[in-house]
């Protein structure tokens, strides 16, 4: 499944808000340096979708690594 994500970095509180069936807003504490914010967004999305992160990469950034607007692919093993 592909989802659209709008990201805010350097926030005091982290969280995910579902805006539509396939669109989300994600706020993370990390700054946009060396991919840390993108990594944290992936971790939060994995938690949100209740994915088993021990099985490998369940959340993959497809587009927008240097943009606020991103597209992620969710690999659901169910």
Secondary structure as UniProt FT lines:
FT   STRAND          2..8
FT   STRAND          15..18
FT   STRAND          23..27
FT   TURN            34..35
FT   HELIX           36..48
FT   TURN            49..50
FT   HELIX           53..55
FT   STRAND          59..63
FT   TURN            65..66
FT   STRAND          69..74
//
